[in-house]
Amino acid sequence: MIAKHVAKVENMARQLTDLNENISDITIMAKILGSLSFKYNAFVTAWITWMQTLENLMEGRELDDSDG
């Protein structure tokens, strides 16, 4: 079910791209996660937490790199 949903959203994004509308990966992910049914809330929460953790790690790495 999730695979079909992802494919549907990706197809819509591709159609918009064909019409010269730039759609970012973040926008596509937000649409996918935001339009999943309630029964996938645990998955959505885990995904968002993982993305925030990854972002925090990347920010920390940038700080370490700037210390030089």
Backbone as CSV, one residue per row, in Angstrom:
resi,resn,N_x,N_y,N_z,CA_x,CA_y,CA_z,C_x,C_y,C_z
1,MET,0.819,-1.199,0.000,0.000,0.000,0.000,0.863,1.264,0.000
2,ILE,1.891,1.325,0.843,2.731,2.513,0.882,3.462,2.675,-0.451
3,ALA,3.923,1.571,-1.025,4.645,1.647,-2.299,3.758,2.239,-3.394
4,LYS,2.487,1.849,-3.429,1.560,2.406,-4.421,1.342,3.890,-4.180
5,HIS,1.222,4.256,-2.920,1.015,5.658,-2.565,2.222,6.503,-2.973
6,VAL,3.411,6.015,-2.681,4.642,6.718,-3.047,4.719,6.855,-4.568
7,ALA,4.423,5.778,-5.278,4.465,5.816,-6.743,3.473,6.836,-7.297
8,LYS,2.299,6.914,-6.694,1.281,7.870,-7.149,1.763,9.313,-6.958
9,VAL,2.328,9.605,-5.787,2.821,10.963,-5.519,4.005,11.286,-6.426
10,GLU,4.908,10.332,-6.605,6.050,10.556,-7.492,5.584,10.798,-8.928
11,ASN,4.555,10.087,-9.361,4.007,10.285,-10.700,3.427,11.695,-10.838
12,MET,2.712,12.154,-9.813,2.178,13.522,-9.841,3.315,14.539,-9.918
13,ALA,4.382,14.313,-9.163,5.528,15.223,-9.183,6.179,15.238,-10.562
14,ARG,6.283,14.065,-11.170,6.862,13.968,-12.509,6.007,14.733,-13.529
15,GLN,4.693,14.618,-13.386,3.794,15.345,-14.283,3.969,16.855,-14.120
16,LEU,4.120,17.305,-12.880,4.348,18.731,-12.644,5.691,19.179,-13.207
17,THR,6.699,18.322,-13.067,8.007,18.633,-13.629,7.919,18.754,-15.151
18,ASP,7.127,17.889,-15.768,6.923,17.953,-17.217,6.275,19.269,-17.636
19,LEU,5.559,19.902,-16.708,4.921,21.195,-16.968,5.807,22.353,-16.512
20,ASN,7.099,22.053,-16.309,8.108,23.036,-15.886,7.871,23.602,-14.496
21,GLU,7.270,22.810,-13.627,7.124,23.175,-12.217,8.205,22.429,-11.441
22,ASN,9.064,23.147,-10.763,10.112,22.511,-9.976,9.550,22.048,-8.638
23,ILE,9.664,20.757,-8.379,9.182,20.162,-7.140,10.385,19.568,-6.413
24,SER,10.651,20.056,-5.212,11.806,19.558,-4.458,11.511,18.192,-3.837
25,ASP,12.574,17.473,-3.531,12.429,16.183,-2.854,11.751,16.350,-1.500
26,ILE,12.040,17.460,-0.825,11.421,17.728,0.480,9.912,17.884,0.324
27,THR,9.491,18.570,-0.724,8.061,18.753,-0.976,7.393,17.418,-1.263
28,ILE,8.054,16.584,-2.039,7.500,15.265,-2.354,7.382,14.432,-1.082
29,MET,8.431,14.429,-0.256,8.381,13.667,0.998,7.292,14.189,1.920
30,ALA,7.149,15.505,2.008,6.103,16.085,2.854,4.726,15.657,2.377
31,LYS,4.536,15.626,1.073,3.244,15.199,0.524,2.987,13.731,0.836
32,ILE,4.001,12.912,0.658,3.844,11.481,0.939,3.512,11.261,2.409
33,LEU,4.309,11.835,3.298,4.101,11.621,4.732,2.804,12.246,5.217
34,GLY,2.473,13.416,4.696,1.277,14.119,5.142,-0.021,13.520,4.642
35,SER,0.058,12.679,3.633,-1.169,12.128,3.070,-1.367,10.649,3.376
36,LEU,-0.471,10.082,4.198,-0.677,8.699,4.640,-1.827,8.644,5.643
37,SER,-2.512,7.521,5.670,-3.629,7.377,6.611,-3.134,7.315,8.054
38,PHE,-4.049,7.495,8.981,-3.755,7.536,10.411,-3.006,6.297,10.892
39,LYS,-3.266,5.156,10.287,-2.624,3.922,10.774,-1.112,3.916,10.562
40,TYR,-0.592,4.854,9.778,0.846,4.953,9.538,1.505,6.047,10.371
41,ASN,0.814,6.577,11.367,1.370,7.658,12.187,2.681,7.276,12.872
42,ALA,2.802,6.041,13.323,4.042,5.609,13.973,5.199,5.668,12.977
43,PHE,4.947,5.245,11.743,5.967,5.315,10.704,6.353,6.761,10.413
44,VAL,5.357,7.634,10.283,5.611,9.051,10.004,6.439,9.670,11.128
45,THR,6.064,9.396,12.362,6.794,9.930,13.508,8.244,9.442,13.507
46,ALA,8.446,8.154,13.244,9.799,7.603,13.200,10.605,8.251,12.076
47,TRP,9.992,8.439,10.926,10.699,9.042,9.789,11.119,10.474,10.106
48,ILE,10.191,11.250,10.659,10.493,12.644,10.995,11.608,12.712,12.039
49,THR,11.543,11.858,13.036,12.579,11.824,14.073,13.926,11.476,13.463
50,TRP,13.956,10.488,12.582,15.191,10.094,11.916,15.757,11.249,11.094
51,MET,14.895,11.945,10.356,15.346,13.073,9.533,15.906,14.201,10.410
52,GLN,15.249,14.471,11.537,15.737,15.508,12.445,17.084,15.113,13.038
53,THR,17.240,13.844,13.383,18.505,13.353,13.917,19.604,13.491,12.871
54,LEU,19.303,13.105,11.650,20.273,13.228,10.566,20.661,14.691,10.348
55,GLU,19.676,15.573,10.363,19.948,17.004,10.199,20.842,17.520,11.321
56,ASN,20.557,17.114,12.554,21.377,17.534,13.696,22.804,17.015,13.571
57,LEU,22.956,15.784,13.121,24.295,15.227,12.936,25.060,15.989,11.865
58,MET,24.372,16.340,10.792,25.022,17.082,9.711,25.415,18.480,10.181
59,GLU,24.572,19.125,10.976,24.907,20.445,11.508,26.115,20.349,12.430
60,GLY,26.169,19.316,13.247,27.308,19.107,14.132,28.584,18.868,13.356
61,ARG,28.467,18.152,12.265,29.634,17.897,11.417,30.136,19.190,10.799
62,GLU,29.223,20.061,10.379,29.617,21.348,9.816,30.356,22.178,10.854
63,LEU,29.902,22.128,12.114,30.586,22.861,13.172,31.985,22.318,13.394
64,ASP,32.115,20.981,13.386,33.428,20.373,13.561,34.364,20.736,12.418
65,ASP,33.849,20.764,11.209,34.657,21.115,10.047,35.130,22.560,10.086
66,SER,34.313,23.433,10.672,34.683,24.848,10.703,35.705,25.150,11.785
67,ASP,35.842,24.251,12.753,36.832,24.463,13.819,38.253,24.329,13.301
68,GLY,38.376,23.620,12.212,39.542,23.517,11.521,40.810,23.026,11.794
